Amino acid sequence: LACIGVNATKSIELLIDLLKDPHQYPLYETILSCLFSIGRIGLEALVESASNAQTPWDAFILTHIANHPVIQKEVIVPSLLREVRSTSDSRKRSGAVSALKHLGERANAGLSTFLESFVDGVSDRKLTAEAIRAMGQQGSQMLMLFITQNHNARIRSCAAAAFGASLPYGGLRVLVNTDIRSFEDVPQTNIQFIEKHAYLIYDARELLMAVRRCFIEGIFNDLPPYNIRNKQLTAFFIKFAKISSSSPVFPNALNASNSSFVSTDAMDNR
């Protein structure tokens, strides 16, 4: 079905039903890949299936949607850039900069904002320079210009230091907040870590509104196929749910011994 793509639209209802069956847990990643490969219609079906944004299952589906490369580029990055530009809370601003740093070249649309912030010193210059470098060749070229042509010693020093910093290698994982735990005291843009994996907590209803707006604007009309190549995101989500909730999110999944998916215990050994 994933290979058939848009021609598999008649199977969407069946695929959604399979996703709602906890006994089909080992197939979840494959089913999600099929729906993403169908294109806009498959994504719309996923969005509507989780539109209540209230249950752990909704959070699971929305988390996978939020980690789609196109969703990150068109929804997550603009949201974080708005945070960088508008918030007066230095903690939230630093969290947004750090998240964009972990998104790397997917955050290229924010390069001009980061360059302005770097010069003005509104955000942490060291962190901002690292985020600029993480944006790829263009970001690195801009930092070299600062090093060779800027008269501000602090700017030159931070730009140079960015080339000695380790670039994020694990990417950013977005965890969508419904009811998997209480996030009342945690800012949306706070970057946290499970082991070495950076994750961003994102509000479910904001995600739904932004994705629906993109549908209306036609941004997802030519959505490219997206194949979920491994089981790590699901395992990461379940691990997060286990440590942040007293009740299991997917009992069958947590107790499963099926080798066709990566268990949360396997993540501890990575």
C-alpha positions as CSV (number, residue, x, y, z in Angstrom):
1,L,0.0,0.0,0.0
2,A,2.9,2.4,0.8
3,C,4.3,1.8,-2.7
4,I,0.9,2.4,-4.4
5,G,0.7,5.8,-2.6
6,V,-2.3,7.9,-3.6
7,N,-4.0,5.0,-5.4
8,A,-4.4,3.4,-2.0
9,T,-6.9,6.0,-0.8
10,K,-9.7,3.4,-0.6
11,S,-7.7,1.6,2.2
12,I,-7.5,4.6,4.5
13,E,-10.5,3.7,6.7
14,L,-9.1,0.2,7.1
15,L,-5.6,1.5,8.0
16,I,-7.1,3.9,10.6
17,D,-9.1,1.0,12.1
18,L,-5.9,-1.1,12.4
19,L,-4.1,1.8,14.1
20,K,-6.9,1.8,16.8
21,D,-6.4,-1.9,17.4
22,P,-3.9,-2.3,20.3
23,H,-3.2,-5.9,19.1
24,Q,-1.7,-4.4,15.9
25,Y,0.9,-2.5,17.8
26,P,3.9,-4.1,16.0
27,L,2.5,-2.9,12.7
28,Y,1.9,0.7,13.8
29,E,5.0,2.2,12.1
30,T,4.2,0.4,8.9
31,I,0.6,1.6,8.9
32,L,1.7,5.1,9.6
33,S,4.2,4.9,6.7
34,C,1.4,3.8,4.4
35,L,-0.9,6.7,5.4
36,F,1.9,9.2,5.0
37,S,2.8,7.7,1.6
38,I,-0.8,8.2,0.4
39,G,-0.1,11.9,0.7
40,R,-2.4,14.7,1.8
41,I,-5.5,12.5,2.1
42,G,-3.7,10.1,4.3
43,L,-2.4,12.9,6.5
44,E,-5.9,14.5,6.7
45,A,-7.3,11.1,7.9
46,L,-4.6,10.9,10.6
47,V,-5.3,14.5,11.8
48,E,-9.0,13.9,12.0
49,S,-8.7,10.6,13.8
50,A,-6.7,12.3,16.6
51,S,-8.6,15.6,16.5
52,N,-10.0,15.2,20.0
53,A,-6.5,15.7,21.3
54,Q,-7.4,14.1,24.6
55,T,-6.1,10.6,24.9
56,P,-2.7,8.9,24.8
57,W,-3.6,7.4,21.5
58,D,-4.2,10.9,20.1
59,A,-0.9,12.0,21.5
60,F,0.8,9.0,19.8
61,I,-0.6,9.9,16.4
62,L,0.0,13.6,16.7
63,T,3.6,12.9,17.8
64,H,4.2,11.0,14.6
65,I,2.6,13.8,12.6
66,A,4.8,16.4,14.3
67,N,7.9,14.5,13.4
68,H,7.1,14.4,9.7
69,P,9.9,16.4,8.0
70,V,7.4,18.6,6.1
71,I,5.3,19.3,9.3
72,Q,8.5,20.3,11.1
73,K,9.5,22.6,8.3
74,E,6.0,24.2,7.8
75,V,4.6,24.1,11.3
76,I,7.2,23.5,14.1
77,V,10.0,25.8,12.7
78,P,7.7,28.9,12.1
79,S,6.2,28.4,15.6
80,L,9.7,28.4,17.2
81,L,10.8,31.4,15.1
82,R,7.8,33.3,16.4
83,E,8.9,32.5,19.9
84,V,12.4,33.7,19.2
85,R,11.1,37.0,17.8
86,S,8.4,37.8,20.2
87,T,8.9,36.4,23.7
88,S,10.5,38.5,26.5
89,D,11.1,35.3,28.5
90,S,14.8,34.5,28.1
91,R,14.2,30.9,29.1
92,K,11.6,30.3,26.4
93,R,13.7,32.1,23.8
94,S,16.8,30.0,24.6
95,G,14.6,26.9,24.4
96,A,13.3,27.9,21.0
97,V,16.9,28.6,19.8
98,S,18.0,25.3,21.1
99,A,15.2,23.5,19.4
100,L,15.9,25.1,16.1
101,K,19.6,24.2,16.5
102,H,18.6,20.6,16.8
103,L,16.4,20.8,13.7
104,G,19.5,21.8,11.8
105,E,19.0,22.5,8.0
106,R,15.3,22.1,8.4
107,A,15.4,25.5,10.2
108,N,17.1,27.3,7.3
109,A,14.1,29.6,7.0
110,G,15.1,31.2,10.3
111,L,18.7,32.1,9.2
112,S,18.0,35.8,8.8
113,T,16.2,36.0,12.2
114,F,19.2,34.3,13.8
115,L,21.7,36.5,12.2
116,E,19.8,39.6,13.4
117,S,19.5,38.1,16.9
118,F,23.2,37.2,16.9
119,V,24.3,40.8,16.0
120,D,21.8,42.4,18.5
121,G,22.7,40.1,21.3
122,V,19.0,39.6,22.1
123,S,19.6,35.9,22.6
124,D,22.5,33.9,24.0
125,R,25.1,34.7,21.3
126,K,27.0,31.4,21.9
127,L,23.9,29.3,21.5
128,T,22.7,31.4,18.5
129,A,26.0,31.0,16.7
130,E,25.8,27.2,17.2
131,A,22.3,27.2,15.8
132,I,23.5,29.2,12.7
133,R,26.3,26.7,12.1
134,A,23.8,23.8,12.4
135,M,21.9,25.2,9.5
136,G,24.5,24.0,7.1
137,Q,26.9,25.6,4.6
138,Q,25.1,28.9,4.3
139,G,25.1,29.3,8.1
140,S,28.8,28.4,8.3
141,Q,29.6,30.9,5.5
142,M,27.8,33.7,7.4
143,L,29.8,32.9,10.6
144,M,33.1,33.1,8.7
145,L,32.1,36.6,7.5
146,F,31.5,37.6,11.1
147,I,34.9,36.2,12.1
148,T,36.8,38.0,9.3
149,Q,34.8,41.2,8.9
150,N,33.0,42.2,12.1
151,H,34.6,44.7,14.5
152,N,32.9,43.4,17.6
153,A,35.3,41.1,19.5
154,R,32.5,39.3,21.3
155,I,30.7,38.6,18.0
156,R,33.9,37.3,16.4
157,S,34.7,35.1,19.5
158,C,31.2,33.5,19.6
159,A,31.3,32.9,15.8
160,A,34.6,31.2,16.0
161,A,33.6,29.1,19.1
162,A,30.7,27.7,17.1
163,F,33.0,25.9,14.9
164,G,34.5,24.0,17.9
165,A,31.1,23.0,19.3
166,S,29.6,19.6,18.6
167,L,26.7,19.7,16.2
168,P,23.5,17.9,17.3
169,Y,23.5,14.4,15.9
170,G,20.3,13.0,17.2
171,G,17.9,15.5,15.7
172,L,14.9,16.9,17.6
173,R,12.0,14.7,18.6
174,V,8.7,16.5,19.1
175,L,6.4,15.0,21.7
176,V,2.8,16.3,21.5
177,N,1.1,17.1,24.7
178,T,-2.4,15.8,25.3
179,D,-2.8,14.0,28.6
180,I,0.3,11.8,28.8
181,R,1.4,14.0,31.7
182,S,0.8,17.4,33.2
183,F,2.9,20.1,31.6
184,E,1.5,23.0,33.5
185,D,4.9,24.1,34.8
186,V,6.9,23.3,31.6
187,P,7.1,25.9,28.9
188,Q,6.3,24.6,25.4
189,T,9.7,25.5,24.1
190,N,11.6,23.9,26.9
191,I,14.1,21.4,25.5
192,Q,14.6,18.4,27.6
193,F,16.5,15.1,27.2
194,I,15.9,11.4,27.7
195,E,19.3,9.9,27.6
196,K,21.0,11.8,24.7
197,H,17.8,12.5,22.8
198,A,16.5,16.1,22.7
199,Y,12.8,16.5,22.7
200,L,10.4,19.4,22.4
201,I,7.0,19.4,24.1
202,Y,4.4,20.8,21.7
203,D,0.8,21.6,22.4
204,A,-1.7,19.3,20.6
205,R,-4.3,21.9,19.8
206,E,-1.8,24.3,18.4
207,L,-0.4,21.6,16.2
208,L,-3.9,20.7,14.9
209,M,-4.8,24.4,14.1
210,A,-1.5,25.0,12.3
211,V,-1.8,21.8,10.2
212,R,-5.4,22.6,9.3
213,R,-4.3,26.1,8.2
214,C,-1.7,24.5,6.0
215,F,-4.3,22.3,4.4
216,I,-6.4,25.4,3.6
217,E,-3.4,27.2,2.2
218,G,-2.6,24.2,0.0
219,I,0.8,23.7,1.5
220,F,0.4,19.9,1.7
221,N,-1.2,19.4,-1.7
222,D,2.0,17.7,-3.0
223,L,3.1,16.0,0.2
224,P,6.1,13.8,-0.7
225,P,6.1,10.1,0.5
226,Y,7.5,9.7,4.0
227,N,8.7,6.3,5.1
228,I,9.2,5.8,8.8
229,R,12.5,3.8,8.6
230,N,12.8,2.6,12.2
231,K,10.8,2.1,15.3
232,Q,12.7,4.5,17.6
233,L,10.1,7.3,17.7
234,T,7.4,5.0,18.9
235,A,9.8,3.4,21.4
236,F,10.9,6.9,22.6
237,F,7.3,8.0,23.0
238,I,6.4,5.0,25.1
239,K,9.5,5.4,27.2
240,F,8.6,9.0,27.8
241,A,5.0,8.0,28.7
242,K,6.3,5.3,31.1
243,I,8.5,7.7,33.1
244,S,5.9,10.5,33.2
245,S,2.7,8.6,33.9
246,S,1.6,6.1,36.5
247,S,-0.5,4.2,34.0
248,P,0.8,2.5,30.8
249,V,-0.1,4.1,27.5
250,F,-0.1,1.0,25.4
251,P,-0.2,-2.0,27.8
252,N,0.2,-4.6,25.0
253,A,3.1,-2.6,23.6
254,L,4.9,-2.3,26.9
255,N,4.6,-6.0,27.6
256,A,5.3,-7.2,24.0
257,S,8.2,-9.4,23.2
258,N,7.7,-9.2,19.4
259,S,11.2,-8.6,17.8
260,S,9.7,-6.7,14.9
261,F,9.8,-3.4,16.8
262,V,12.4,-1.7,19.1
263,S,11.4,-2.0,22.7
264,T,12.0,0.8,25.2
265,D,14.5,-1.4,27.0
266,A,16.5,-1.7,23.8
267,M,16.9,2.0,23.8
268,D,18.8,1.9,27.1
269,N,21.5,-0.1,25.4
270,R,22.0,2.2,22.5
